[in-house]
Every structure is written in C-alpha cells, then in structure tokens.
Amino acid sequence: MKKLMMSAAAFAMALGVAAASADAEAKTKACWVYVGSIGDFGWTYEHNQGRLAVEKELGDKVETVYVENVAEADSERAIERLARDGCNIIFTTSFGFMEPTLKVAAKFPDVKFEHATGYKTAENVTTYNAKFHEGRYVIGQIAAKMSKTGTAGYIVSFPIPEVIAGINAFMLGAQSVNPDFKVKIVWANTWYDPGKEADAAKVLFSQGADIIVQHTDSTAPLQVAEEQGKQGFGQASDMIKFAPKAQLTAIVDHWAPYYVRRVNDVINGTWKSQSSWDGMAEGTVQIAPFTNMPDDVAKMAGETAEAIKTGKLHPFTGPITKQDGTVVGEAGKPLPDGDILGMNWYVKGVDDKLPQ
Amino acid sequence: MRLVLEKRAEQSVRMAILSPFIALALTVIAGGIIFALRGLNPFEALYVYFIEPLTQDWAREQLIVKAAPLILIGSGLAVCYTANVWNIGAEGQFVIGALLAGMIPVYFPAWQSPDVMVVMLALGIIGGMAWGAIPAFLKIRFSANEILTSLMLVYVAQYLFDWLVRGPWRDPQGFNFPKTVNFAGWQLLPKWGEIHMGALFALIASIVLAVVMWRMLKGFELRVLGSAPRAGRFAGFSSERATLFCFLLSGGLAGLAGASDVMGVSGQLQTPYAPNYGFVAIIVAFLGRLNPIGVIFAGLLLALSYIGGESAQVSLGISDKIAKVFQGILLFFILACDTLILYRIRIESGRAAQTRAAG
C-alpha cells in the first residue's frame, strides 16, 4: 500500500495529473503455478528462471508471484486464488493443469491464462510448448558416437506425444550416426521422483546401456551415471554441477524470452490467444556446452544444432520407418506439425512397446 | 538420570478442554518466531495464515471443500481406531472409490439422468468397502496384520488406477494424455458455490457415527472391544465381526469421499492421483480424539492449515516448505499437549531407575 501511494505521488508530481491516474500506473501482476519445487534443478527450476527474467527485464512494471508443488488433481484452487488475488496473467506449467486452467479461465474472462504443454485453448487461454525434440536429435547423435555398447538407456515419464516425439527424435539422430543403435526404455510414471529415477538408471546400466537419457526432471539419473563412470545428458536445465564428469551436454529450456514477450503483451494490451511452439531457432530450446567428449563429436553436434537452428535440418524428415515397418512422410519433407504434436508411434529400432 | 512418562491417575477435564487452545497458542508463538526469523512481520503472517481464509466467501467455501473428504474419511477411521482396528489404507479405499465412480462416465458417457449420480456414488461406496474387506478378511482368516495389508493395498490401488487411466480408460480424443473423458451433467455432484454435496455427506456421516458410538449398542460393543478385548469376549462380542464392520464402514466412507472428490472437484480421472486425503485423515481422526464430532473440527483445522499455507505462499512469497513446517509444528504441539494430559513427565535419578529395573 505504501509503495503504491509513493509511486502514485511521484507520478502525480512528475506529470501534474490527478492521483486517480495511479490505477493506470498499477503494476501488471504475472503469476506462475508450478507442479514441482523451484529447487528441482530441472523443469520447474527453468520456469522459475523465466519468472526471474521477467522481473529483471520489466522491472517496476511488473510484480510476480508463484505457487510451487501444486498437485495436479488439486490445482484448481491454487489457480483460482491467483486469479482472485489480482493476477493479470497466469502461467500454469504442467500438462495436468489443463482442465483446471480452463475452468478458472471461464470464471475470470479478464485474466489471461497460459498453459504449458496442453492442447486446449480458449479466448483467454493460450498454450505454449517447445520443440524439445530438436535438442533430442542432437543428443541422439552424440549418444551414438560416445556409446561403446551401442545402447542408450532412456528414462521417460508419461507416454504423451511430447515424450514419444522426444524418444523418436533421439533415435533418428542416433541412427543417422549408427543405424544399429539401440535404446532401452523405462517408464518411471512420474515427472519428478529422484529415488525412482535413480533406480531406473541403475537398471538400465545393468542391462548394458552406457549412456543415460531422461525425460524426467531430477538430477538423480545423471548422478548415478557420475558414480558409475557412465555418461548422460541433462534434462531441462544445465546439470553439469551435479555430474561434472558424466554430463555430455543438456537440453536447456529457456522460457525467459517467451515469458517476457507475453507479459509485455499484457502490459501493452496486445495479448492474444494463440498456440505457441518455439524451438531452437527462437532460443527456447538451447543446448548446453559440450563437455566430456572428443573435439570431433563436439564439432559434429555443434554443426547439427546449427543446421536445426537455421532450418536446414528437420529431425522428422521423411521417409521415416515406424516400428511396425510402415513408412510415413514424403522424402525430403518434414512431417507436418500436427503429426508431431499427436505422435503415438515409435520409429524402428526402439526396444519397447508403447503402453496401449 | 532419565525422563519417564507416567500415566496420570486422574485426567483433568478442564485441561482436556483447554489443551487444544494451549497448543494453538504455542503454535502461534512458535510460528511467529519462525516468520520473524524469515524477516516477515509475524502478525501479518499469522493473519494471512489463520484469519484471512476466513474473511472471504470464496476461501471459506474452499475450506469446506478441502475439509469434507478429511471429515468423511476421518470419522470412519475414528470408529475403527476406537475399536482397536487399524485401517491405515483409507487412501487406497479412497482411490478405488474414485475409480469405480469414474467407470460409469468412461463406459456410458451418454448416460444422463439423476440415476447416474446415485449409481456412481453407490459404486464408490461399494468399491471402498470391497477394498477394505480384503485386509479384514486376511486378518480374520489368516491373522495377517491389518496395518501392513491395508497400507500395502494403497499402492496396489494406485497402480490399478494408474494402469486403467493410462491404458483402457484413456480419453480417445486426449492425445494419449493419461486422463479420462470429462464427466458431464448428472455425472457431477450438485454444488452450492464451490461446495459440492460431499460436504453434506461428511456432516451426516460424522453425526450419525457420533450417535452410533455414544447412544447405541454397536458403539458400546466397539468401545468395549477397543479398550478391553477380553471383557468384550465375555460379553459375547465378536472381535472378528467388529473388524469386518469397521473396515466396511471406514472403507465405504473413504470410497464415498473418493467418488465425491472426482465428481465434485476434478470432474475426470487423471493420473497421478494421490491427493493424500486418506493419510491426512489419520491425523484428523487422532486430532479429533477419535470422536466423530471432534473430527469435524479437526478436519476444518487441517484444511485451514492447507488453505492458509497456500495463501501464505501467494501473499508472503514464502516457500511451501515453510508452510509445511508450520503444519508440522501445529500437529506437534497438539499431540504433545494431549500426551501431557494423559501422562506426566517424571525425572528419575539413575539409582531410582536401577532399583526399579531390579524390582
């Protein structure tokens, strides 16, 4: 209250207008609902870095608030609380928040909602996601080069299209280097459970994998790789501090530019509902520095990343052979976005059956 | 020298009434100190935590929504624990209740009449009872420890739920996302504002159980079996029958809570589904001193600590860890005060202890 009065007074003095205009000067309130803890050093951590970037970039114009560790089945209340608390824009950063976000959005037409990784939009609900599979293609190539056993272990969360597209892109990248490359898959059925993830990593290593890839959020699998002298890739965030000898690189989610842009749109009154899907070209998906690998591998990976960034290379370029032997995609053309966003099949060579 | 807890010969009625308030006062003081250490104004923080949720209609409604399943499950558990039957697996019975209720919209999405609501609720109750009957049967037939079996069945229930929602029950239009179709129309519970009908069930259940426990023979039987099993047997009460009764009762109520939760709050099945009501209800049952009416207040208090914890996160920007620490402190003081009503602490010198051991 004090702050508001002071800024109002300053405003009135500077421009000589009535203090009533203070409303127009009121800060835009941007709010986040996180599924995990901001200290997970993975998914939620990076969203929170994005929030901090908004604070830093937009300074006095915004105020930010977040709620962490919100259970998906119990999230409607947390979202509604933020809407009632005067948030102008609310980012809900887990797939499971989709229905609750839509429900609350229907009650608060003036508040803007942004739901990460979902597929339902509304007048005041936008979805946003990132082309993580672009990064997966790059690490697939690295894995194929670095693996001595020709087998990677892959820890996955839920069989949703985003995750399946990640496995496929990784596999296509690996096969572009070594056509016989194998990947073994363990479903952890969680986004974040260090104990379970560590166990999965141990199982995969004992089955002959020597590179670990994860689509879960904790640093545990990489830490297991570090202990066992194996290698792996960071997920969502640069995890080099947790595995200085084991991390080859990491796919880093860099939400800051998107968040800053969208909050700015709210401030300027230009916010519109959309479905956003940015990738390496926009800088939302980034690759951490290449470490613990020979120079020629790093060079190859760097060139691949650059080709994806400039649009010369698309991970899903046809023809692609599915696990069941059928072929999709026209030669030399990328699959349509819709096929990737709804992907529910494996490419050839994945040693797993999709849960049906 | 050592500390000994010694049972008090007589319990002070005045202290029994005062103790929750003493505990609350101690919590407020300890909480204030923690908030002050975090550089927050302790008075403001405590206000946000305890009072603010009670000042807004919306938050009051949310409080009741959150408390309803805790009270519903907690009152059943209170009866169980009074009779010395240890159902620790209410969470599993809750999940199965939600699962069976959700089966109807999955297989008969077009079934839209008042019947469907009744059928879904009934299936929830039956599911919870059936899941509760398993540990009861194992206990009666094989003398298997019900604490272990009921707890282990929680995980079985969660995996069953997970498998169904991820596989056969998945929404065909849902891009493989692990959730079922949305319930609609009569498949949802009627609501007053945010409060769904589950709150009414909770109120009825605890009042009925209070009457049963204190005014009816069944209640007397359960209390006798709980406090003096041998005497109960002489009176012709069967502890097997009591075990089965308690598990069916608490299981059925937990199942009803599960059905009400998916029909009143989320409106679909979605995995992972672990709202933890079944475990928190154990605390609620004890906090309510195993008295179904006490459970109502205990449920509201715990719900308040959740809602308050959330508003503290938003308004004060503290992490949810602090909110949880605060909840822990509250429970610690309440249970400590209760213990000190029943027991007194005596300090024994080494010699006295030795004599005692020898004697």
Interface residues (C-beta under 8 A of the other chain):
Chain A: S37 I38 V65 Y66 V67 E68 N69 A71 E72 A73 D74 E76 R77 A78 E80 R81 L82 R84 D85 F95 G96 E99 P100 Y119 F158 P159 I160 P161 I164 N189 T190 L341 G342 N344 P355 Q356
Chain B: Q56 W58 A59 Q62 V65 K66 D162 R166 G167 F175 N176 F177 P178 K179 N182 V265 S266 G267 Q268 Q270 P272 Y273 A274 P275 I307 E310 S311 Q313 V314 S315 G317 S319 D320
